[in-house]
Amino acid sequence: MRRRGRPWPRGSPTSG
């Protein structure tokens, strides 16, 4: 689940 406007860094809250 990627949000538009805020591409999380390596440690994403959804993938990691």
Secondary structure, DSSP 8 states (H G I E B T S, - for coil): ---TT----SS-SS--
